[in-house]
Amino acid sequence: MKGMSLNDQQAEAGVAPDLSILIVAFNSAAFIADCIGSVIAHTAPGSYEILLVDNGTDGTAGKVAAEFPAVRIIPGRGNIGFGQANNLLASHARGRYLLLLNPDTQLADPAIDSLLAFARSQPAAAWGGLTTFPDGSLDGGNFLTIPTLGGIARDVVGLGGRGRERGRLEQLAAPERVDVLCGGFMLVSREAWDAVGGFDPSFLLYSEEIDLFTRLRKLGQTVWLHPGSRIIHDIGSGNAYTPARMRYTYIGLMHYARRHWSTPTAQIVGVAYWLIAARRWVVSVMLSRVSASHAARMKAHTPIIVNPAIWWRGYDGKASLD
């Protein structure tokens, strides 16, 4: 076993790791080394493995294989989306805990160790931490919720309350039960994952974690947020508002509506989502001259309100994003 990594030694000896870290990459070659390097630097060596699948075409998998030979590269199947790719990784993972980690994240401290220690002390189906922009502010993935008709109606008129929730989470000092965790940094027990069959493969990008936690809640499972565990998430490699990202966001929302509500209700929800997009577009138009962020948000929302057909039917049987 001389010269072998600890994970390779464990595999050789037939010892299953306690933790499997699952990374779905998509054209991530520019930043994947920072992600994996930070995991190795800040996570205690021991019973964990890292698995990666590359949905993209920029050679990320080859770069990882060359720089981090201990990482298990699972052959890709094209751009099959976040949920299907994580299901693929999970089918190869050996740990009793599965940590889903975005490739554009970095650890600055032992955040994974902290989250795993909390999971061991607090029985549940899943546990998550907080994800922040490089400046330390919380990113939008921390504010996901299971949709309700009342919540959507409030958002139509601008009463969603994200500002209040942001302030509360920034000051949160103790763990609390939540409904949904950020899919880019969440720990799931293998037992809970298997109980719901992982992600619904019909969700290709966005809202798949909302669907997952909706199904877990129906089984009576609990989910916890551990605010002491935080990582940096440079969303989209620094570009949070693009027309493609916004399109897939609304496709995911509408796909969820069609999976969980009757057809008439889903149609009403679709109209509500259009109104929400229109409200955000109007606000961004007014502020676009003085805010680059609002200028980008205006551009990203324009196709959503001009051509709702691009998102209205959800994923509608698509099997990949290619």
N, C-alpha and C positions, 0 to 999 in steps of 0.2 A: 504493500500500500504506500510505499515511499513515493513522494512526489504527487500524490493524489490529493485533491481538495477534501475537506471534511465531508461535504455532501456526497462526493464520489465514494469515499470510504464507507459512509453509512449505506449507500445503495449497494456497494459490494458486499457488505455484511448483512444485507436484508433488513436494515433498521429504517423504519418509516420516519420521516421528519415530522415534527410537531406542527410546523407551519409551512404552507406553500404560498409563495408570493407570485401572483399572476399578473403579468404585464402584457397588455394588448397594444402593440405599436402600429402606427400608421405614418409612414414617411417621417420617422422620428430620429433619423441618423444624427441630426445636428445637436440633439440634447439627451439622447438615451444614455450616453456614458455618464453624464452628470447625475441622472436618476439612479442608475444601478450602482455607481461609485459611492453615492451618498448612503444608499442602503447598506452596502458592505462596511462603510466607514462608521456608521452610527448604530448598527444592529449587532448585538452580541453574537459572536460565532457559536454555532451549535446546531440544533436540530431545525434548520430551515432550508428550503430550496427555493430557487427562483426559476420560474418558467416563463418563456416569452414566445408569442406568436406575432408574426409581422403581416399585417393586412395590406401593407403598402408595397411600393416598388422602388424605394430608394436605397436598398441594400442594408437596411437596419439590422436584419438578422445576421448578415455576414459580419458586420462591424462588431456586434455583440459577441459572436462566436470567436472572433479574433482577440478581442480585448478581455472578455470574461468567459473563459472556457468552462467554468463551473455552471454557468447558466444553461438550463435545458431548453434548447430551441425546438419548438414543435412546428413541423412544416405547415406553412400557411395554405389557405384554400381560397385565396383572393380576398377582396374586400367584403367579407361576410358580416361586418358590423361588430359593434362592441359586445353585444350579448352573446351571439353565436360563438365569437372568438373566445370569450371567457368560459363558455360551456365546453369548448374544445380543450382549453387548458385544464379546466377542472377535471375532465375525464382522464387526464394524464397525471394529475396531482396526487401526492401520497399523504399529505398532511391532514390532520383532523381539524385544522383551522385553515381557511382560505382567505388570503388578504388580496383584495383587488386594488391595484395601484396603477394610476395613470403614468404614461412615460414622460410627461412634461411636469413631473413633480420632483421635489428634492427634500431630503431630510436635513435638518440643521442640528438635530439632537436625537436621542434614542426614542423617537416617537413610536416606532413599531414595537419596541420592547415594552414601552409604557402601555400601549393599547392591548398587547397580548397579556400582560400582567393583569390588567383590569378585567379582561375577558375571563381569565382563570378564576378571578375572585367574584365575578358577578354572572351567574348563569343567565343565559339568554340565547336568542337565535343569531343575533348579530350585534356588532359594536363598531362604532366609528369615531373618528376624531374630526377636527376642523381643518379646512384647507384655506390658505391665505394667498393673496397676491404677494409678489416680492416686497411690497411696502408694508406688509403686515396686516392689511385690511382683509376682511373676509370676502371670499368670492361667492358667486351666486349659487354654487353647488350646495352651500350650507343651508339654503332656505327652501329646499324641496319639501313638498307636502303631498299627501294623498288628496287628490282633487275632490271637492264637494260642490254641489250646485250653488250653495250659499257663498262659498269662498270665491267661486268664479264670478258670481253676480257682484260681489263687493269689488273685485278687481276691475270689472267693467267700468265702475264709477271712480276708480282710483283709491279705494279704501282697503287695499290688500294688506297694508300694515308692514311691509318689508322693512321700512326704516326703523320701526319700533323693534322688530325682531332682530335686526342687525345690532342695535344698541344693546339688547338683552344678551345676545350670544357673545358679544365682545366682552361683556362683564361676567359671563357665566364662570363660576369657579368650581362647581360640583357636578358630577355626572347626573344626567337626567334621562328618563325614558322619552323616546321620540317615535315618530311614525316612519320616517324615511331618512336614510343616510346618503351622503355623497358617494356616488358609484366609483369615484376615482380614488377613494381611500376608505375602504370599509372591510371589516373582518367578519366572516360568516362561518358558523360551525358547519362542518361537513354534514352532520346529521340534518340540520335545518335546510341546507342547500339541496340535499337529496330528497328531502320531504316534499319540496315544491318543484323539483326537477330543474333547478337552476333558473336562468333567465328564459323567458318566453322567446323562442327564436324568431318569432314574427316581428319583434322590435329590433330594428337594425341599428338605430342610433337615437339616443335620448328617450327618456321616460321609461326605459327598461327597468331601472332600479325602482321607480315608483310602482310599476306593475309587480315587481318581485315582492316588495314590502306590503303591498295590498294583499297578495296571496298569503304571505306569512301571517299577517294580522288575522285573516280569516281562519287560520289554523290555531289562533290563540297564542302565537309566539310573541315574545317581547324583544325590543330593540333599544339599545342604549347609546348615548353620545357621551364621550369622554373628552371634555374640553381641554384637559391637560396635554392631550396628544394632538400636535399640530404639524402640518407640513406645508411647504411652499408649492403652490400650483400656478404655473405660468400658463394660463388657459390659452389653448390654441397657439402656443409659442408666442404669446404676447398680444394676440388679436382676438378680443372677446366678441366683437361685432363684425361679422361678415355675412353677406347675403346667403351663402351656403349654410353656415351655422344656424342662422335664423330660420331658414327653410326647414332644416331637419328638426329644429326645436318644435316648430308648429306641426310638422308631420308626426312627430312622436306624441305630442299632446293629443292630436286628433285620433291617432291610432289607439291610444289608451281609452279615449272616450268611446270609440267603436267596440272595443273589447269588453268594456265594463258597464255600458249603459245600453238601453234599448235604442233602436235606430232613430225614433223621433227625438228622444232625449239627446242623443249624440248630435243630431242636426242642430238643435237649439244651442248646445254647447259650442258647436262650430261657429255659429253666428256670434256668440259671446266672445270667442277667441278673436274673431275678426274685429269686433268692436274694441277689444283690448289692444290689438295691434294698431288700430287707427288712433286710439287715444295716445299711445306712446309715440306714434309717428308725428302727430300734431305737436306734442310737447317738444320733440326733438327738432322739428322744423323751426320752432320759435327760438330754440337755444343753439342751433347749429352754427350760427355766426360767431358765437363766443366760446363754444365748447367743441373740441375735436371729437370727444367721445359721443356727444349727441349728433354730430355730423355723421359719424360712422353708424350710429343706431338708426338715424333717419334713412340712410342708404340701405341698410340691412332690412328694414321693415317695409320699404317701398314695394318690393315684389309680393310681400305677404298680403297687402291690402289691394294692390292692383290686380293680382291674379291668384285668388284663393284656390283655384283648381290645382295649384302645385302642391298643396298640403291637405286639401279637404278630405281625401279618401284615406289618409294614413299611408301605411306601406302597401296595402291592397295586394298582398300576395307576392311582393318582391322578395327574392331570396338573397340578394346581395346589393351592395352600393356601387358595383362596377357599371 
